[in-house]
């Protein structure tokens, strides 16, 4: 009983900290639940790209038109300092240089060294843009090998990206019984539990295991199984300190 008394006497001093985390989580959690209705909408990512055309051919201009439809082209000066400054300040995310001989190589089915690029290393936008560019070039080469003229092959490759794709989102939920937006609440609920345990339970254990107190405990007639009692108390505290979710939210949900 002495360990119980000491444990919960210290825990009373940490109640305000736990309540603070509960209030913060409630404000953020319900705000996110209220704004979750727009999460199912999909918009294609547009990368800020700067294109420098050194080939100046009809096919290279068709490539620029394709990039302009899918992304946002930013005009910058064709100098090294201007390029580096625009990347540093995130005015552009990718600088593409179409090398001279681009159309001639495509005519012969050669896809090596068509471009030069300057980009931020290991970024999602750069990989996304490059994947689309590679797909476009591969499509042009495929149509060219199929017997089409280069201009026609470029047009058909661009039309492939204009083909609409129907996307259906499956929720696997019963709309009458489950509110999908509550998934956001339960997604971030574990962070609240972790915060409360770290800010409330850990200081209690640290205080009880303080060096001077531990020496006094070891020299006292208290049985050695007190450590087991401390572990048992920690389990009880972990189970009771976690706040219950509001009654208005369902007990289970399936997140998209």
C-alpha positions in Angstrom: 0.0 0.0 0.0 2.9 2.4 0.6 4.0 2.1 -3.0 0.4 2.8 -4.1 0.1 5.9 -1.9 3.5 7.3 -3.1 2.7 6.5 -6.8 -0.7 8.2 -6.9 0.4 11.1 -4.7 3.0 12.0 -7.3 0.6 11.3 -10.2 -1.8 14.0 -8.8 0.8 16.6 -9.5 0.9 15.6 -13.2 -2.9 15.8 -13.8 -2.7 19.3 -15.2 -0.1 18.3 -17.8 -2.2 15.4 -18.9 -5.3 17.7 -19.2 -3.3 20.1 -21.2 -2.5 17.4 -23.8 -6.1 16.3 -23.9 -7.3 19.9 -24.6 -4.7 20.4 -27.3 -5.6 17.1 -29.0 -9.3 17.8 -28.8 -8.9 21.2 -30.5 -6.6 19.8 -33.3 -8.5 16.5 -33.7 -11.9 18.0 -34.1 -10.6 20.7 -36.4 -9.1 18.0 -38.7 -12.3 16.0 -38.5 -14.2 19.1 -39.6 -12.0 19.6 -42.6 -11.7 16.0 -43.6 -14.6 16.3 -46.2 -12.2 17.6 -48.8 -9.6 14.8 -48.5 -11.2 12.6 -51.1 -10.7 15.1 -53.9 -7.8 14.5 -56.2 -5.8 17.1 -58.0 -2.8 16.4 -60.3 0.5 17.8 -59.1 1.9 20.6 -61.2 5.7 21.0 -61.0 7.2 24.4 -61.5 9.5 23.7 -64.5 11.9 25.9 -66.5 12.5 24.7 -70.1 15.5 25.7 -72.2 15.2 24.7 -75.9 18.5 24.4 -77.6 17.1 22.2 -80.4 14.5 24.7 -81.5 12.7 22.2 -83.7 9.0 21.5 -84.2 9.2 18.3 -82.0 11.0 20.1 -79.2 8.2 22.8 -79.2 5.6 20.1 -79.1 7.4 18.7 -76.0 7.3 22.2 -74.4 3.5 22.4 -75.2 3.1 19.0 -73.5 4.9 20.1 -70.4 2.9 23.3 -70.3 -0.3 21.4 -70.3 0.7 19.1 -67.4 2.9 21.5 -65.4 3.7 25.1 -64.8 6.5 26.6 -67.0 8.5 29.4 -65.4 10.7 31.6 -67.5 14.2 32.3 -66.1 17.5 33.7 -67.4 19.7 31.2 -69.1 22.7 31.8 -66.9 24.2 29.6 -64.2 23.6 32.1 -61.4 20.0 32.6 -62.4 19.4 28.9 -62.5 20.9 28.2 -59.1 19.1 31.2 -57.5 15.8 30.1 -58.8 16.3 26.6 -57.4 17.6 27.9 -54.1 14.5 30.1 -53.6 12.2 27.4 -55.0 11.0 29.7 -57.8 11.4 26.5 -60.0 11.6 22.9 -59.0 13.2 21.5 -62.2 15.3 23.0 -64.9 15.1 21.0 -68.2 17.5 21.7 -71.1 16.5 20.1 -74.4 19.8 19.4 -76.1 20.6 20.2 -79.7 19.8 17.2 -82.0 16.7 16.1 -79.9 14.4 15.7 -82.9 17.1 13.9 -85.0 17.8 11.4 -82.3 14.1 10.7 -81.8 13.8 10.2 -85.6 16.4 7.5 -85.3 14.9 5.9 -82.2 17.8 7.1 -80.0 16.8 8.2 -76.5 20.2 8.7 -74.9 21.4 12.2 -73.9 18.3 14.0 -75.0 18.2 16.3 -72.0 20.2 18.0 -69.3 18.6 18.8 -66.0 19.2 20.7 -62.8 17.0 19.8 -59.8 16.8 19.5 -56.1 18.2 16.1 -55.2 15.9 13.3 -54.0 12.7 15.2 -54.3 9.3 13.8 -55.1 8.5 16.5 -57.6 11.7 15.8 -59.6 11.0 12.1 -59.7 7.4 12.7 -60.7 8.3 15.0 -63.5 11.0 12.7 -64.8 8.7 9.7 -64.8 6.2 11.6 -67.0 9.0 12.8 -69.3 10.3 9.2 -69.7 6.8 7.9 -70.4 6.3 10.6 -73.1 9.6 9.8 -74.8 9.0 6.0 -74.7 5.6 6.5 -76.2 7.0 8.7 -79.0 9.6 6.0 -79.8 7.0 3.3 -79.7 4.7 5.1 -82.2 7.7 5.9 -84.4 8.6 2.3 -84.6 5.0 1.5 -85.5 5.5 3.4 -88.8 4.2 6.9 -87.8 5.9 10.1 -88.8 7.8 11.8 -85.9 5.3 14.6 -85.7 2.3 12.2 -85.6 4.1 10.1 -83.0 4.5 13.1 -80.8 0.8 14.0 -81.2 -0.3 10.5 -80.3 2.0 10.3 -77.3 0.5 13.6 -76.0 -3.0 12.3 -76.6 -2.2 9.3 -74.4 -1.9 11.6 -71.4 -5.2 13.4 -72.3 -7.2 10.1 -72.0 -9.5 10.5 -69.0 -9.3 7.8 -66.3 -12.3 7.0 -64.1 -11.2 6.6 -60.5 -13.6 5.1 -58.0 -12.8 5.3 -54.3 -13.8 2.3 -52.3 -14.4 3.0 -48.6 -15.7 -0.6 -47.6 -17.9 1.0 -45.0 -21.6 1.2 -44.3 -22.4 4.9 -44.8 -25.4 4.7 -42.6 -23.5 3.5 -39.5 -19.9 4.7 -39.9 -18.7 8.3 -40.3 -15.6 8.2 -42.5 -14.2 11.4 -41.1 -13.8 9.9 -37.7 -10.9 7.9 -39.1 -8.8 11.1 -38.8 -9.7 11.2 -35.1 -8.5 7.7 -34.3 -5.5 8.1 -36.6 -4.0 10.7 -34.3 -5.3 9.4 -31.0 -2.2 7.2 -30.3 -0.1 10.3 -30.3 -2.2 11.6 -27.4 -1.6 8.4 -25.4 2.1 8.5 -26.0 2.3 12.2 -24.9 0.4 11.6 -21.7 2.5 8.5 -20.8 5.8 10.3 -21.5 4.8 13.5 -19.6 3.0 11.9 -16.7 4.1 8.3 -16.2 7.8 8.7 -16.9 8.4 11.5 -14.2 6.7 9.3 -11.6 9.0 6.3 -12.4 12.1 8.6 -12.5 11.1 10.1 -9.1 10.6 6.7 -7.4 13.9 5.4 -8.8 15.9 8.5 -7.8 19.2 7.5 -6.4 18.7 8.6 -2.8 15.2 7.1 -2.6 16.4 3.8 -4.1 19.1 3.5 -1.5 16.6 4.1 1.3 14.2 1.6 -0.2 16.9 -1.0 -0.5 18.0 -0.6 3.1 14.4 -0.7 4.4 12.5 -3.9 5.3 10.3 -3.4 2.2 10.1 -6.7 0.2 11.9 -7.0 -3.1 8.6 -7.5 -4.9 8.0 -3.8 -4.7 9.4 -3.5 -8.2 6.7 -5.8 -9.4 4.2 -3.6 -7.7 5.6 -0.6 -9.5 5.2 -2.4 -12.8 1.7 -3.3 -11.9 0.9 0.3 -11.0 2.4 1.5 -14.3 0.1 -0.8 -16.2 -2.9 0.4 -14.2 -2.0 4.0 -14.8 -1.6 3.4 -18.5 -5.0 1.8 -18.7 -6.8 4.5 -16.7 -5.0 7.7 -17.7 -5.9 7.4 -21.4 -9.0 9.5 -22.0 -12.0 7.8 -23.6 -13.0 9.0 -27.1 -16.2 11.2 -27.3 -19.4 9.2 -27.4 -20.4 10.8 -30.7 -17.5 9.1 -32.6 -17.9 5.4 -33.5 -15.7 2.7 -31.9 -14.4 1.5 -35.2 -14.0 2.7 -38.7 -12.3 1.9 -42.0 -10.0 4.6 -43.4 -9.8 5.1 -47.1 
